[in-house]
Structure formats: C-alpha cells, structure tokens
Amino acid sequence: MNKGTIAGLSLLVIGFLLWIAYGLYLGFEEIMQALDFITGSIAGLILVGFAVLFISVFIEQQKDKKDFNQKIKKEDLEP
C-alpha cells in the first residue's frame, strides 16, 4: 500500500470510530434528531477519507497498468 491508500483508509477508519463514539455519547435518538457541527465534521472526515482512498487506488492501478504494459515485449503483442 502506498501513502495515499494508507492515509485514506486511516481517515475513513478514524471517522467511523469517532462517529460511533459520538453517537454512543449522545444516544441514538438525539443523533437522529439533530445534525450539529460535530456530526457534520465527522461525516466530512469520512467523505474525505473515501475520496483519498478511491483516488489513491485509481492512481496505483494506473501505475501498475503502465508498468505491466512496459514489461510486455512488443513481439508478444503482435499476432
């Protein structure tokens, strides 16, 4: 895993853990009735984690695809 994938996954996990902890703190009824700054911030943290994770995975796949295409000999690609 590269640094972007680790960062995205870490933000995602931290966001979920914080959201669960804060939900337990407020109680399930209060968290459903009111969306305040803290829950909005935690949801934003989770969305940023998802974005970083997906972008880093996409970049890593493109890099692996490029490396794979460079390793294949040109003669092997011709019929």
HTML snippet that shows the backbone in 3Dmol.js (N, CA, C, O; Angstrom):
<script src="https://3Dmol.org/build/3Dmol-min.js"></script>
<div id="view" style="width:600px;height:400px;position:relative"></div>
<script>
const pdb = `
ATOM      1  N   MET A   1       0.839  -1.179   0.000  1.00  0.00           N
ATOM      2  CA  MET A   1       0.000   0.000   0.000  1.00  0.00           C
ATOM      3  C   MET A   1       0.888   1.247   0.000  1.00  0.00           C
ATOM      4  O   MET A   1       1.907   1.318   0.687  1.00  0.00           O
ATOM      5  N   ASN A   2       0.462   2.213  -0.790  1.00  0.00           N
ATOM      6  CA  ASN A   2       1.237   3.448  -0.794  1.00  0.00           C
ATOM      7  C   ASN A   2       0.694   4.409   0.264  1.00  0.00           C
ATOM      8  O   ASN A   2      -0.268   4.091   0.962  1.00  0.00           O
ATOM      9  N   LYS A   3       1.309   5.570   0.378  1.00  0.00           N
ATOM     10  CA  LYS A   3       0.960   6.512   1.444  1.00  0.00           C
ATOM     11  C   LYS A   3      -0.454   7.052   1.291  1.00  0.00           C
ATOM     12  O   LYS A   3      -1.143   7.268   2.288  1.00  0.00           O
ATOM     13  N   GLY A   4      -0.897   7.274   0.052  1.00  0.00           N
ATOM     14  CA  GLY A   4      -2.249   7.784  -0.166  1.00  0.00           C
ATOM     15  C   GLY A   4      -3.308   6.795   0.271  1.00  0.00           C
ATOM     16  O   GLY A   4      -4.310   7.185   0.870  1.00  0.00           O
ATOM     17  N   THR A   5      -3.103   5.529  -0.016  1.00  0.00           N
ATOM     18  CA  THR A   5      -4.054   4.498   0.385  1.00  0.00           C
ATOM     19  C   THR A   5      -4.111   4.379   1.903  1.00  0.00           C
ATOM     20  O   THR A   5      -5.193   4.268   2.479  1.00  0.00           O
ATOM     21  N   ILE A   6      -2.961   4.402   2.544  1.00  0.00           N
ATOM     22  CA  ILE A   6      -2.917   4.311   4.000  1.00  0.00           C
ATOM     23  C   ILE A   6      -3.585   5.523   4.632  1.00  0.00           C
ATOM     24  O   ILE A   6      -4.324   5.391   5.607  1.00  0.00           O
ATOM     25  N   ALA A   7      -3.323   6.711   4.075  1.00  0.00           N
ATOM     26  CA  ALA A   7      -3.931   7.934   4.619  1.00  0.00           C
ATOM     27  C   ALA A   7      -5.443   7.904   4.460  1.00  0.00           C
ATOM     28  O   ALA A   7      -6.169   8.236   5.397  1.00  0.00           O
ATOM     29  N   GLY A   8      -5.927   7.512   3.287  1.00  0.00           N
ATOM     30  CA  GLY A   8      -7.371   7.454   3.056  1.00  0.00           C
ATOM     31  C   GLY A   8      -8.045   6.436   3.949  1.00  0.00           C
ATOM     32  O   GLY A   8      -9.098   6.712   4.522  1.00  0.00           O
ATOM     33  N   LEU A   9      -7.454   5.269   4.074  1.00  0.00           N
ATOM     34  CA  LEU A   9      -8.019   4.229   4.912  1.00  0.00           C
ATOM     35  C   LEU A   9      -7.993   4.639   6.382  1.00  0.00           C
ATOM     36  O   LEU A   9      -8.931   4.349   7.125  1.00  0.00           O
ATOM     37  N   SER A  10      -6.926   5.311   6.800  1.00  0.00           N
ATOM     38  CA  SER A  10      -6.836   5.780   8.186  1.00  0.00           C
ATOM     39  C   SER A  10      -7.909   6.822   8.488  1.00  0.00           C
ATOM     40  O   SER A  10      -8.569   6.757   9.525  1.00  0.00           O
ATOM     41  N   LEU A  11      -8.081   7.785   7.578  1.00  0.00           N
ATOM     42  CA  LEU A  11      -9.118   8.797   7.775  1.00  0.00           C
ATOM     43  C   LEU A  11     -10.505   8.166   7.824  1.00  0.00           C
ATOM     44  O   LEU A  11     -11.350   8.564   8.625  1.00  0.00           O
ATOM     45  N   LEU A  12     -10.726   7.191   6.974  1.00  0.00           N
ATOM     46  CA  LEU A  12     -12.013   6.504   6.939  1.00  0.00           C
ATOM     47  C   LEU A  12     -12.286   5.783   8.253  1.00  0.00           C
ATOM     48  O   LEU A  12     -13.371   5.916   8.818  1.00  0.00           O
ATOM     49  N   VAL A  13     -11.326   5.030   8.737  1.00  0.00           N
ATOM     50  CA  VAL A  13     -11.493   4.272   9.981  1.00  0.00           C
ATOM     51  C   VAL A  13     -11.631   5.217  11.176  1.00  0.00           C
ATOM     52  O   VAL A  13     -12.482   5.007  12.041  1.00  0.00           O
ATOM     53  N   ILE A  14     -10.802   6.246  11.222  1.00  0.00           N
ATOM     54  CA  ILE A  14     -10.883   7.210  12.324  1.00  0.00           C
ATOM     55  C   ILE A  14     -12.231   7.908  12.323  1.00  0.00           C
ATOM     56  O   ILE A  14     -12.834   8.108  13.377  1.00  0.00           O
ATOM     57  N   GLY A  15     -12.703   8.277  11.143  1.00  0.00           N
ATOM     58  CA  GLY A  15     -14.005   8.927  11.038  1.00  0.00           C
ATOM     59  C   GLY A  15     -15.130   8.043  11.536  1.00  0.00           C
ATOM     60  O   GLY A  15     -15.999   8.495  12.282  1.00  0.00           O
ATOM     61  N   PHE A  16     -15.115   6.777  11.124  1.00  0.00           N
ATOM     62  CA  PHE A  16     -16.156   5.855  11.585  1.00  0.00           C
ATOM     63  C   PHE A  16     -16.088   5.645  13.097  1.00  0.00           C
ATOM     64  O   PHE A  16     -17.122   5.625  13.765  1.00  0.00           O
ATOM     65  N   LEU A  17     -14.895   5.492  13.635  1.00  0.00           N
ATOM     66  CA  LEU A  17     -14.756   5.290  15.079  1.00  0.00           C
ATOM     67  C   LEU A  17     -15.232   6.508  15.862  1.00  0.00           C
ATOM     68  O   LEU A  17     -15.905   6.370  16.883  1.00  0.00           O
ATOM     69  N   LEU A  18     -14.880   7.710  15.379  1.00  0.00           N
ATOM     70  CA  LEU A  18     -15.344   8.922  16.046  1.00  0.00           C
ATOM     71  C   LEU A  18     -16.860   9.070  15.961  1.00  0.00           C
ATOM     72  O   LEU A  18     -17.509   9.483  16.922  1.00  0.00           O
ATOM     73  N   TRP A  19     -17.406   8.732  14.817  1.00  0.00           N
ATOM     74  CA  TRP A  19     -18.851   8.846  14.647  1.00  0.00           C
ATOM     75  C   TRP A  19     -19.588   7.884  15.585  1.00  0.00           C
ATOM     76  O   TRP A  19     -20.592   8.257  16.191  1.00  0.00           O
ATOM     77  N   ILE A  20     -19.099   6.666  15.702  1.00  0.00           N
ATOM     78  CA  ILE A  20     -19.709   5.686  16.606  1.00  0.00           C
ATOM     79  C   ILE A  20     -19.588   6.144  18.056  1.00  0.00           C
ATOM     80  O   ILE A  20     -20.548   6.063  18.823  1.00  0.00           O
ATOM     81  N   ALA A  21     -18.405   6.624  18.425  1.00  0.00           N
ATOM     82  CA  ALA A  21     -18.206   7.080  19.806  1.00  0.00           C
ATOM     83  C   ALA A  21     -19.106   8.269  20.125  1.00  0.00           C
ATOM     84  O   ALA A  21     -19.704   8.322  21.200  1.00  0.00           O
ATOM     85  N   TYR A  22     -19.205   9.194  19.227  1.00  0.00           N
ATOM     86  CA  TYR A  22     -20.039  10.363  19.465  1.00  0.00           C
ATOM     87  C   TYR A  22     -21.519   9.979  19.473  1.00  0.00           C
ATOM     88  O   TYR A  22     -22.302  10.546  20.236  1.00  0.00           O
ATOM     89  N   GLY A  23     -21.900   9.035  18.643  1.00  0.00           N
ATOM     90  CA  GLY A  23     -23.279   8.549  18.639  1.00  0.00           C
ATOM     91  C   GLY A  23     -23.645   7.880  19.943  1.00  0.00           C
ATOM     92  O   GLY A  23     -24.753   8.058  20.449  1.00  0.00           O
ATOM     93  N   LEU A  24     -22.722   7.113  20.488  1.00  0.00           N
ATOM     94  CA  LEU A  24     -22.968   6.500  21.787  1.00  0.00           C
ATOM     95  C   LEU A  24     -23.033   7.550  22.886  1.00  0.00           C
ATOM     96  O   LEU A  24     -23.795   7.414  23.844  1.00  0.00           O
ATOM     97  N   TYR A  25     -22.237   8.585  22.741  1.00  0.00           N
ATOM     98  CA  TYR A  25     -22.228   9.654  23.733  1.00  0.00           C
ATOM     99  C   TYR A  25     -23.574  10.390  23.751  1.00  0.00           C
ATOM    100  O   TYR A  25     -24.124  10.638  24.824  1.00  0.00           O
ATOM    101  N   LEU A  26     -24.090  10.727  22.615  1.00  0.00           N
ATOM    102  CA  LEU A  26     -25.347  11.473  22.558  1.00  0.00           C
ATOM    103  C   LEU A  26     -26.583  10.591  22.697  1.00  0.00           C
ATOM    104  O   LEU A  26     -27.652  11.057  23.092  1.00  0.00           O
ATOM    105  N   GLY A  27     -26.428   9.359  22.380  1.00  0.00           N
ATOM    106  CA  GLY A  27     -27.580   8.478  22.350  1.00  0.00           C
ATOM    107  C   GLY A  27     -28.143   8.450  20.941  1.00  0.00           C
ATOM    108  O   GLY A  27     -28.040   9.424  20.194  1.00  0.00           O
ATOM    109  N   PHE A  28     -28.735   7.327  20.591  1.00  0.00           N
ATOM    110  CA  PHE A  28     -29.171   7.150  19.217  1.00  0.00           C
ATOM    111  C   PHE A  28     -30.325   8.078  18.840  1.00  0.00           C
ATOM    112  O   PHE A  28     -30.425   8.484  17.682  1.00  0.00           O
ATOM    113  N   GLU A  29     -31.181   8.416  19.768  1.00  0.00           N
ATOM    114  CA  GLU A  29     -32.314   9.276  19.445  1.00  0.00           C
ATOM    115  C   GLU A  29     -31.872  10.702  19.146  1.00  0.00           C
ATOM    116  O   GLU A  29     -32.351  11.313  18.190  1.00  0.00           O
ATOM    117  N   GLU A  30     -30.976  11.229  19.945  1.00  0.00           N
ATOM    118  CA  GLU A  30     -30.534  12.609  19.747  1.00  0.00           C
ATOM    119  C   GLU A  30     -29.727  12.764  18.465  1.00  0.00           C
ATOM    120  O   GLU A  30     -29.827  13.791  17.793  1.00  0.00           O
ATOM    121  N   ILE A  31     -28.941  11.775  18.123  1.00  0.00           N
ATOM    122  CA  ILE A  31     -28.118  11.886  16.919  1.00  0.00           C
ATOM    123  C   ILE A  31     -28.990  11.881  15.664  1.00  0.00           C
ATOM    124  O   ILE A  31     -28.625  12.483  14.654  1.00  0.00           O
ATOM    125  N   MET A  32     -30.134  11.207  15.722  1.00  0.00           N
ATOM    126  CA  MET A  32     -31.030  11.178  14.567  1.00  0.00           C
ATOM    127  C   MET A  32     -31.861  12.459  14.468  1.00  0.00           C
ATOM    128  O   MET A  32     -32.270  12.835  13.369  1.00  0.00           O
ATOM    129  N   GLN A  33     -32.112  13.122  15.567  1.00  0.00           N
ATOM    130  CA  GLN A  33     -32.971  14.304  15.559  1.00  0.00           C
ATOM    131  C   GLN A  33     -32.217  15.565  15.167  1.00  0.00           C
ATOM    132  O   GLN A  33     -32.807  16.444  14.538  1.00  0.00           O
ATOM    133  N   ALA A  34     -30.977  15.689  15.500  1.00  0.00           N
ATOM    134  CA  ALA A  34     -30.258  16.935  15.255  1.00  0.00           C
ATOM    135  C   ALA A  34     -28.898  16.650  14.647  1.00  0.00           C
ATOM    136  O   ALA A  34     -28.139  15.810  15.130  1.00  0.00           O
ATOM    137  N   LEU A  35     -28.615  17.362  13.589  1.00  0.00           N
ATOM    138  CA  LEU A  35     -27.298  17.274  12.967  1.00  0.00           C
ATOM    139  C   LEU A  35     -26.554  18.558  13.315  1.00  0.00           C
ATOM    140  O   LEU A  35     -26.925  19.636  12.851  1.00  0.00           O
ATOM    141  N   ASP A  36     -25.528  18.450  14.113  1.00  0.00           N
ATOM    142  CA  ASP A  36     -24.797  19.634  14.531  1.00  0.00           C
ATOM    143  C   ASP A  36     -23.405  19.672  13.903  1.00  0.00           C
ATOM    144  O   ASP A  36     -23.085  18.865  13.030  1.00  0.00           O
ATOM    145  N   PHE A  37     -22.607  20.591  14.345  1.00  0.00           N
ATOM    146  CA  PHE A  37     -21.284  20.815  13.762  1.00  0.00           C
ATOM    147  C   PHE A  37     -20.380  19.591  13.888  1.00  0.00           C
ATOM    148  O   PHE A  37     -19.658  19.258  12.949  1.00  0.00           O
ATOM    149  N   ILE A  38     -20.412  18.931  15.016  1.00  0.00           N
ATOM    150  CA  ILE A  38     -19.511  17.801  15.240  1.00  0.00           C
ATOM    151  C   ILE A  38     -19.854  16.636  14.325  1.00  0.00           C
ATOM    152  O   ILE A  38     -18.961  16.054  13.710  1.00  0.00           O
ATOM    153  N   THR A  39     -21.142  16.283  14.225  1.00  0.00           N
ATOM    154  CA  THR A  39     -21.506  15.170  13.343  1.00  0.00           C
ATOM    155  C   THR A  39     -21.260  15.527  11.890  1.00  0.00           C
ATOM    156  O   THR A  39     -20.871  14.665  11.101  1.00  0.00           O
ATOM    157  N   GLY A  40     -21.479  16.782  11.521  1.00  0.00           N
ATOM    158  CA  GLY A  40     -21.178  17.210  10.160  1.00  0.00           C
ATOM    159  C   GLY A  40     -19.698  17.125   9.856  1.00  0.00           C
ATOM    160  O   GLY A  40     -19.305  16.726   8.760  1.00  0.00           O
ATOM    161  N   SER A  41     -18.874  17.501  10.825  1.00  0.00           N
ATOM    162  CA  SER A  41     -17.428  17.424  10.651  1.00  0.00           C
ATOM    163  C   SER A  41     -16.964  15.977  10.516  1.00  0.00           C
ATOM    164  O   SER A  41     -16.100  15.667   9.696  1.00  0.00           O
ATOM    165  N   ILE A  42     -17.536  15.110  11.314  1.00  0.00           N
ATOM    166  CA  ILE A  42     -17.159  13.694  11.252  1.00  0.00           C
ATOM    167  C   ILE A  42     -17.590  13.089   9.923  1.00  0.00           C
ATOM    168  O   ILE A  42     -16.841  12.321   9.320  1.00  0.00           O
ATOM    169  N   ALA A  43     -18.791  13.429   9.462  1.00  0.00           N
ATOM    170  CA  ALA A  43     -19.249  12.937   8.161  1.00  0.00           C
ATOM    171  C   ALA A  43     -18.344  13.469   7.048  1.00  0.00           C
ATOM    172  O   ALA A  43     -18.039  12.748   6.098  1.00  0.00           O
ATOM    173  N   GLY A  44     -17.918  14.715   7.162  1.00  0.00           N
ATOM    174  CA  GLY A  44     -16.979  15.274   6.192  1.00  0.00           C
ATOM    175  C   GLY A  44     -15.646  14.551   6.206  1.00  0.00           C
ATOM    176  O   GLY A  44     -15.050  14.318   5.154  1.00  0.00           O
ATOM    177  N   LEU A  45     -15.179  14.198   7.385  1.00  0.00           N
ATOM    178  CA  LEU A  45     -13.930  13.450   7.515  1.00  0.00           C
ATOM    179  C   LEU A  45     -14.040  12.091   6.823  1.00  0.00           C
ATOM    180  O   LEU A  45     -13.105  11.648   6.157  1.00  0.00           O
ATOM    181  N   ILE A  46     -15.180  11.443   6.984  1.00  0.00           N
ATOM    182  CA  ILE A  46     -15.395  10.150   6.328  1.00  0.00           C
ATOM    183  C   ILE A  46     -15.417  10.312   4.814  1.00  0.00           C
ATOM    184  O   ILE A  46     -14.823   9.505   4.099  1.00  0.00           O
ATOM    185  N   LEU A  47     -16.096  11.346   4.314  1.00  0.00           N
ATOM    186  CA  LEU A  47     -16.146  11.572   2.869  1.00  0.00           C
ATOM    187  C   LEU A  47     -14.764  11.884   2.297  1.00  0.00           C
ATOM    188  O   LEU A  47     -14.420  11.418   1.210  1.00  0.00           O
ATOM    189  N   VAL A  48     -13.980  12.663   3.022  1.00  0.00           N
ATOM    190  CA  VAL A  48     -12.617  12.956   2.574  1.00  0.00           C
ATOM    191  C   VAL A  48     -11.796  11.666   2.566  1.00  0.00           C
ATOM    192  O   VAL A  48     -11.008  11.441   1.648  1.00  0.00           O
ATOM    193  N   GLY A  49     -11.974  10.825   3.572  1.00  0.00           N
ATOM    194  CA  GLY A  49     -11.272   9.540   3.616  1.00  0.00           C
ATOM    195  C   GLY A  49     -11.624   8.666   2.433  1.00  0.00           C
ATOM    196  O   GLY A  49     -10.743   8.057   1.826  1.00  0.00           O
ATOM    197  N   PHE A  50     -12.935   8.597   2.089  1.00  0.00           N
ATOM    198  CA  PHE A  50     -13.366   7.845   0.910  1.00  0.00           C
ATOM    199  C   PHE A  50     -12.717   8.396  -0.352  1.00  0.00           C
ATOM    200  O   PHE A  50     -12.212   7.634  -1.176  1.00  0.00           O
ATOM    201  N   ALA A  51     -12.728   9.713  -0.507  1.00  0.00           N
ATOM    202  CA  ALA A  51     -12.174  10.327  -1.706  1.00  0.00           C
ATOM    203  C   ALA A  51     -10.681  10.032  -1.836  1.00  0.00           C
ATOM    204  O   ALA A  51     -10.216   9.647  -2.908  1.00  0.00           O
ATOM    205  N   VAL A  52      -9.935  10.210  -0.756  1.00  0.00           N
ATOM    206  CA  VAL A  52      -8.488   9.951  -0.792  1.00  0.00           C
ATOM    207  C   VAL A  52      -8.222   8.485  -1.092  1.00  0.00           C
ATOM    208  O   VAL A  52      -7.322   8.161  -1.866  1.00  0.00           O
ATOM    209  N   LEU A  53      -8.987   7.612  -0.494  1.00  0.00           N
ATOM    210  CA  LEU A  53      -8.809   6.179  -0.715  1.00  0.00           C
ATOM    211  C   LEU A  53      -9.061   5.801  -2.168  1.00  0.00           C
ATOM    212  O   LEU A  53      -8.243   5.111  -2.776  1.00  0.00           O
ATOM    213  N   PHE A  54     -10.183   6.245  -2.731  1.00  0.00           N
ATOM    214  CA  PHE A  54     -10.514   5.884  -4.104  1.00  0.00           C
ATOM    215  C   PHE A  54      -9.537   6.510  -5.103  1.00  0.00           C
ATOM    216  O   PHE A  54      -9.153   5.860  -6.075  1.00  0.00           O
ATOM    217  N   ILE A  55      -9.134   7.748  -4.878  1.00  0.00           N
ATOM    218  CA  ILE A  55      -8.191   8.389  -5.789  1.00  0.00           C
ATOM    219  C   ILE A  55      -6.838   7.692  -5.740  1.00  0.00           C
ATOM    220  O   ILE A  55      -6.221   7.472  -6.783  1.00  0.00           O
ATOM    221  N   SER A  56      -6.371   7.342  -4.553  1.00  0.00           N
ATOM    222  CA  SER A  56      -5.068   6.684  -4.443  1.00  0.00           C
ATOM    223  C   SER A  56      -5.094   5.282  -5.055  1.00  0.00           C
ATOM    224  O   SER A  56      -4.113   4.858  -5.665  1.00  0.00           O
ATOM    225  N   VAL A  57      -6.205   4.562  -4.898  1.00  0.00           N
ATOM    226  CA  VAL A  57      -6.319   3.237  -5.509  1.00  0.00           C
ATOM    227  C   VAL A  57      -6.336   3.365  -7.025  1.00  0.00           C
ATOM    228  O   VAL A  57      -5.700   2.569  -7.716  1.00  0.00           O
ATOM    229  N   PHE A  58      -7.054   4.355  -7.558  1.00  0.00           N
ATOM    230  CA  PHE A  58      -7.103   4.575  -9.000  1.00  0.00           C
ATOM    231  C   PHE A  58      -5.713   4.898  -9.546  1.00  0.00           C
ATOM    232  O   PHE A  58      -5.305   4.350 -10.570  1.00  0.00           O
ATOM    233  N   ILE A  59      -4.990   5.784  -8.868  1.00  0.00           N
ATOM    234  CA  ILE A  59      -3.639   6.147  -9.317  1.00  0.00           C
ATOM    235  C   ILE A  59      -2.717   4.940  -9.259  1.00  0.00           C
ATOM    236  O   ILE A  59      -1.898   4.741 -10.157  1.00  0.00           O
ATOM    237  N   GLU A  60      -2.840   4.139  -8.217  1.00  0.00           N
ATOM    238  CA  GLU A  60      -1.997   2.942  -8.090  1.00  0.00           C
ATOM    239  C   GLU A  60      -2.296   1.938  -9.193  1.00  0.00           C
ATOM    240  O   GLU A  60      -1.375   1.316  -9.721  1.00  0.00           O
ATOM    241  N   GLN A  61      -3.564   1.768  -9.551  1.00  0.00           N
ATOM    242  CA  GLN A  61      -3.930   0.855 -10.633  1.00  0.00           C
ATOM    243  C   GLN A  61      -3.381   1.343 -11.963  1.00  0.00           C
ATOM    244  O   GLN A  61      -2.888   0.541 -12.756  1.00  0.00           O
ATOM    245  N   GLN A  62      -3.456   2.638 -12.223  1.00  0.00           N
ATOM    246  CA  GLN A  62      -2.924   3.183 -13.464  1.00  0.00           C
ATOM    247  C   GLN A  62      -1.407   2.997 -13.540  1.00  0.00           C
ATOM    248  O   GLN A  62      -0.863   2.704 -14.604  1.00  0.00           O
ATOM    249  N   LYS A  63      -0.734   3.171 -12.405  1.00  0.00           N
ATOM    250  CA  LYS A  63       0.711   2.984 -12.371  1.00  0.00           C
ATOM    251  C   LYS A  63       1.072   1.519 -12.641  1.00  0.00           C
ATOM    252  O   LYS A  63       2.000   1.233 -13.397  1.00  0.00           O
ATOM    253  N   ASP A  64       0.330   0.593 -12.017  1.00  0.00           N
ATOM    254  CA  ASP A  64       0.583  -0.829 -12.230  1.00  0.00           C
ATOM    255  C   ASP A  64       0.293  -1.220 -13.678  1.00  0.00           C
ATOM    256  O   ASP A  64       1.005  -2.044 -14.251  1.00  0.00           O
ATOM    257  N   LYS A  65      -0.735  -0.643 -14.263  1.00  0.00           N
ATOM    258  CA  LYS A  65      -1.084  -0.928 -15.657  1.00  0.00           C
ATOM    259  C   LYS A  65       0.032  -0.452 -16.584  1.00  0.00           C
ATOM    260  O   LYS A  65       0.393  -1.145 -17.536  1.00  0.00           O
ATOM    261  N   LYS A  66       0.574   0.730 -16.304  1.00  0.00           N
ATOM    262  CA  LYS A  66       1.664   1.273 -17.109  1.00  0.00           C
ATOM    263  C   LYS A  66       2.910   0.398 -16.982  1.00  0.00           C
ATOM    264  O   LYS A  66       3.556   0.089 -17.983  1.00  0.00           O
ATOM    265  N   ASP A  67       3.246   0.000 -15.758  1.00  0.00           N
ATOM    266  CA  ASP A  67       4.418  -0.859 -15.539  1.00  0.00           C
ATOM    267  C   ASP A  67       4.240  -2.201 -16.229  1.00  0.00           C
ATOM    268  O   ASP A  67       5.191  -2.728 -16.806  1.00  0.00           O
ATOM    269  N   PHE A  68       3.036  -2.765 -16.180  1.00  0.00           N
ATOM    270  CA  PHE A  68       2.762  -4.060 -16.804  1.00  0.00           C
ATOM    271  C   PHE A  68       2.913  -3.962 -18.317  1.00  0.00           C
ATOM    272  O   PHE A  68       3.490  -4.849 -18.945  1.00  0.00           O
ATOM    273  N   ASN A  69       2.395  -2.884 -18.902  1.00  0.00           N
ATOM    274  CA  ASN A  69       2.494  -2.713 -20.354  1.00  0.00           C
ATOM    275  C   ASN A  69       3.934  -2.510 -20.795  1.00  0.00           C
ATOM    276  O   ASN A  69       4.292  -2.909 -21.903  1.00  0.00           O
ATOM    277  N   GLN A  70       4.762  -1.908 -19.969  1.00  0.00           N
ATOM    278  CA  GLN A  70       6.160  -1.717 -20.320  1.00  0.00           C
ATOM    279  C   GLN A  70       6.951  -3.020 -20.231  1.00  0.00           C
ATOM    280  O   GLN A  70       7.949  -3.181 -20.933  1.00  0.00           O
ATOM    281  N   LYS A  71       6.521  -3.945 -19.384  1.00  0.00           N
ATOM    282  CA  LYS A  71       7.233  -5.220 -19.218  1.00  0.00           C
ATOM    283  C   LYS A  71       6.947  -6.196 -20.354  1.00  0.00           C
ATOM    284  O   LYS A  71       7.758  -7.081 -20.629  1.00  0.00           O
ATOM    285  N   ILE A  72       5.803  -6.042 -21.015  1.00  0.00           N
ATOM    286  CA  ILE A  72       5.446  -6.944 -22.109  1.00  0.00           C
ATOM    287  C   ILE A  72       6.257  -6.562 -23.335  1.00  0.00           C
ATOM    288  O   ILE A  72       6.329  -5.387 -23.698  1.00  0.00           O
ATOM    289  N   LYS A  73       6.861  -7.542 -23.966  1.00  0.00           N
ATOM    290  CA  LYS A  73       7.631  -7.280 -25.164  1.00  0.00           C
ATOM    291  C   LYS A  73       6.714  -6.937 -26.325  1.00  0.00           C
ATOM    292  O   LYS A  73       5.584  -7.419 -26.394  1.00  0.00           O
ATOM    293  N   LYS A  74       7.197  -6.114 -27.226  1.00  0.00           N
ATOM    294  CA  LYS A  74       6.385  -5.693 -28.358  1.00  0.00           C
ATOM    295  C   LYS A  74       6.031  -6.878 -29.248  1.00  0.00           C
ATOM    296  O   LYS A  74       4.934  -6.915 -29.805  1.00  0.00           O
ATOM    297  N   GLU A  75       6.942  -7.855 -29.398  1.00  0.00           N
ATOM    298  CA  GLU A  75       6.665  -9.016 -30.226  1.00  0.00           C
ATOM    299  C   GLU A  75       5.524  -9.853 -29.679  1.00  0.00           C
ATOM    300  O   GLU A  75       4.786 -10.475 -30.443  1.00  0.00           O
ATOM    301  N   ASP A  76       5.371  -9.873 -28.344  1.00  0.00           N
ATOM    302  CA  ASP A  76       4.308 -10.664 -27.728  1.00  0.00           C
ATOM    303  C   ASP A  76       2.931 -10.079 -28.008  1.00  0.00           C
ATOM    304  O   ASP A  76       1.933 -10.796 -27.945  1.00  0.00           O
ATOM    305  N   LEU A  77       2.863  -8.806 -28.312  1.00  0.00           N
ATOM    306  CA  LEU A  77       1.596  -8.170 -28.552  1.00  0.00           C
ATOM    307  C   LEU A  77       1.108  -8.352 -29.985  1.00  0.00           C
ATOM    308  O   LEU A  77      -0.084  -8.211 -30.258  1.00  0.00           O
ATOM    309  N   GLU A  78       2.024  -8.663 -30.899  1.00  0.00           N
ATOM    310  CA  GLU A  78       1.641  -8.836 -32.299  1.00  0.00           C
ATOM    311  C   GLU A  78       1.092 -10.237 -32.526  1.00  0.00           C
ATOM    312  O   GLU A  78       1.550 -11.194 -31.902  1.00  0.00           O
ATOM    313  N   PRO A  79       0.091 -10.364 -33.436  1.00  0.00           N
ATOM    314  CA  PRO A  79      -0.477 -11.701 -33.716  1.00  0.00           C
ATOM    315  C   PRO A  79       0.471 -12.588 -34.457  1.00  0.00           C
ATOM    316  O   PRO A  79       0.137 -13.733 -34.760  1.00  0.00           O
TER     317      PRO A  79
END
`;
const viewer = $3Dmol.createViewer("view");
viewer.addModel(pdb, "pdb");
viewer.setStyle({}, {cartoon: {color: "spectrum"}});
viewer.zoomTo();
viewer.render();
</script>
